[in-house]
């Protein structure tokens, strides 16, 4: 009999690539992961892994089972939810991942609107560079992300539900006397810039837009938290580019749309091919009803 926990480890090995990465992701030791995968091989009576030195790779049989594992685990979640909701009422756990500025503007309002006592929603803060892999490996059931993150495209294995569009704006302290009207980025080549962490959506977008405008931004700080970025900008220590949703009105700031407008498309995304769950559909419908 296949053990779902060991199937999950195999699926994560297919996604993450190394035993060490699976161990870190699962809060286990590498030896424990290796032992559990060896047990899975014994259970299936099939060689799932090939060892080359200190590294392992999936055999064709391992790749097949890893691909099927995600569907098996999704189906088990669906059956469990159906057992809890035989009367048609959405029930069970839905893991909803959303990027930082969508947590308070989309995710929390959507969860608040739900009126299903047996439905539980676990909110996860996941930026686009983390949420898409989390969805694919089954650590989230729904993600709120942007379809414009070119480094991790949304492929045919995912279903996309558009929710809203959000302009990217220049943000500065009013003490910096930013000119009115749309911002021409080349005019800010000499300014100190605040950026998100490397390889994140906004960090990559800011670098690309500045370079297209003919300059390399002078980065004076990097924060993974938009509130820290806004505080730094409000103090007059930097300027930044942020999505409009991320600009908290509690801060003393000025914003300017870009002379060449840039918007991001916000969408809810689920895995394609997973059995429909009333609980997941309830959360999706609630997200659709939020108006920004």
VENVEN-V476114 format. One line per field, one symbol per residue. phi: phi as a letter, one per 30 degrees, with the letter a starting at -180 (. if undefined). psi: psi as a letter, one per 30 degrees, with the letter a starting at -180 (. if undefined). A space follows every 10 residues. Layout:
BEGIN
phi=???
psi=???
END
This chain:
BEGIN
phi=.dcddddddd dddddcjbdd dddddchbdd dddddddddd dddchbdcbc cbiccbbdde dddddddddd ddddddddde ddddbddide bjcbcccbde dcddcbdded ddddbbdccc ccdbdbdedc ddddddcjdb cbbcbcdcdd dbddcddbcc cecacbddbd baddddhded iedceddcdc ddccbddeid eddddddddd dddjbcdddc abbdcddddd dddedicaba cbdedddddd cdbbbbddec ebbcccbcbb ddjdedcedd dddedddddd cd
psi=kkkeeeeeee eeeeefflee eeeefghlle eeeeeeeeee eeefhkjfkk kjbflllkle eeeeeeefee eeeeeeeeee eeefhfgfkk lakkjjkkle ffeffeeeee eefkhjfgkk kjkkjjleff eeeeeeggfk ekkjakggjf filjaffkkk jkellkkklk klkfffhkll lkkjeffgeg lkkklllkgl eeeeeeeeee efgglkkjkf lkkfkeeeee eeeefgflll klkeffjkff kjlkkklkej kklkkklkkl kkfkkkkeee eeeeeeeffk k.
END
